[in-house]
Amino acid sequence: WVCTNGWMALSPTASTTSAFAAFPTQSMPNDLLSPYWRNLSMNVGAIGRVYSLTKGTAPDRRFIVQWHTVPLSGGAEGQNNTFQIILWETSNAIEFRYGTVLADGGTPQFRAGNENAVATIGNDFPGTSLGTGGAGVARLFLPTSGCPTITGACCSGTSCTDTQTVFACQ
């Protein structure tokens, strides 16, 4: 379940909310991956798109969801945001990669993070830590040791490790 407002749910949801909160939150949607949760629009200049792709071969596939040149709702043309979620097979890592995004001006204007299906465990980081995105801006969430598989957005019964890594947005 991919939402145009910069998030993806790993469980069925009817929500398309752009009203973000810090992770974890009991507010719907839950079981959530959110690289750039903000009120985005696919209508401004009709240039924004959301794509998905599976790359590689088993057991080393990657499932990629990319929001490509998506403007803010009510924003001007040219205020575009490009970012990805990558789900890594076998390692169960979750990666957020950033192309150019509009910077968070200091007061929370968007949220990035993830949470499990029951909204009790999550990772939250402020938009200000992303700057304007670009090559080298990414977040990688790794299952902690002793957790063989990811349940929803985080390890079952434990939190994921948040590390900043260097990748370019593809």
Salt bridges, closest charged atoms under 4 A:
GLU89 OE2 - ARG61 NH2 2.62
GLU95 OE2 - ARG97 NE 2.53
ASP124 OD2 - ARG111 NH2 2.36
ASP162 OD1 - ARG139 NH1 3.72
